[in-house]
């Protein structure tokens, strides 16, 4: 590790880097449901595959909503004067 890399403590204490831990979890769930749906289609179970694709859309939408909500909550409002 070089001296230019921030330490773990610096990353955890950095106030500008607010992250929602549910967003990566949502991305993993989305990828898992997508993979299961594609496997179902490949095995010929189109009914289950279609249900999984619909579930993927719901999970993906929730993940995007979490991302937008986190950005809105922790972000600065550019329309407010300082």
C-alpha positions as CSV (number, residue, x, y, z in Angstrom):
1,X,0.0,0.0,0.0
2,X,1.3,3.4,-1.0
3,X,1.1,6.5,1.2
4,X,-1.4,8.1,-1.3
5,X,-4.1,5.5,-0.6
6,X,-6.5,6.4,2.2
7,X,-6.7,4.2,5.2
8,X,-9.8,2.2,6.1
9,X,-10.5,4.6,9.0
10,X,-10.3,7.6,6.6
11,X,-12.8,6.0,4.3
12,X,-15.2,5.2,7.1
13,X,-15.0,8.6,8.6
14,X,-15.3,10.6,5.3
15,X,-18.5,12.6,5.6
16,X,-18.8,13.1,1.8
17,X,-19.0,9.4,1.1
18,X,-22.4,8.3,2.4
19,X,-23.5,4.9,1.1
20,X,-26.6,2.9,1.7
21,X,-25.5,-0.7,2.5
22,X,-28.8,-2.0,1.0
23,X,-27.9,-0.9,-2.5
24,X,-25.1,-3.5,-3.1
25,X,-27.4,-6.1,-1.5
26,X,-30.2,-5.1,-4.0
27,X,-27.8,-5.4,-6.9
28,X,-26.8,-8.9,-5.8
29,X,-30.4,-9.9,-5.4
30,X,-31.2,-8.5,-8.8
31,X,-28.3,-10.4,-10.4
32,X,-29.4,-13.6,-8.6
33,X,-33.0,-13.4,-9.7
34,X,-31.9,-12.5,-13.3
35,X,-29.6,-15.6,-13.3
36,X,-32.3,-17.9,-12.0
37,X,-34.8,-16.5,-14.6
38,X,-32.4,-17.1,-17.4
39,X,-31.7,-20.6,-16.2
40,X,-35.4,-21.3,-16.0
41,X,-35.9,-20.2,-19.6
42,X,-33.0,-22.3,-20.7
43,X,-34.4,-25.4,-19.0
44,X,-37.8,-24.8,-20.8
45,X,-39.8,-23.6,-17.7
46,X,-41.0,-20.4,-19.3
47,X,-43.8,-19.8,-16.7
48,X,-41.3,-19.7,-13.8
49,X,-38.8,-17.7,-15.9
50,X,-41.5,-15.1,-16.6
51,X,-42.3,-14.8,-12.9
52,X,-38.6,-14.4,-12.1
53,X,-38.2,-11.7,-14.7
54,X,-41.1,-9.8,-13.3
55,X,-39.6,-10.2,-9.8
56,X,-36.3,-8.9,-11.2
57,X,-38.0,-5.8,-12.4
58,X,-39.5,-5.2,-9.0
59,X,-36.2,-5.8,-7.2
60,X,-34.3,-3.6,-9.7
61,X,-36.8,-0.8,-9.3
62,X,-36.4,-1.0,-5.5
63,X,-32.7,-0.8,-5.8
64,X,-32.8,2.2,-8.1
65,X,-35.3,3.9,-5.6
66,X,-32.8,3.2,-2.8
67,X,-30.0,4.8,-4.9
68,X,-32.1,7.9,-5.7
69,X,-33.3,8.2,-2.1
70,X,-29.8,7.9,-0.7
71,X,-28.5,10.5,-3.1
72,X,-31.4,12.9,-2.3
73,X,-31.1,12.4,1.5
74,X,-27.3,12.9,1.6
75,X,-26.9,15.2,-1.4
76,X,-26.7,18.9,-1.5
77,X,-29.6,20.9,-3.1
78,X,-28.1,22.9,-6.0
79,X,-31.2,25.2,-6.1
80,X,-30.7,26.5,-2.6
81,X,-28.4,29.5,-2.3
82,X,-25.6,29.3,0.1
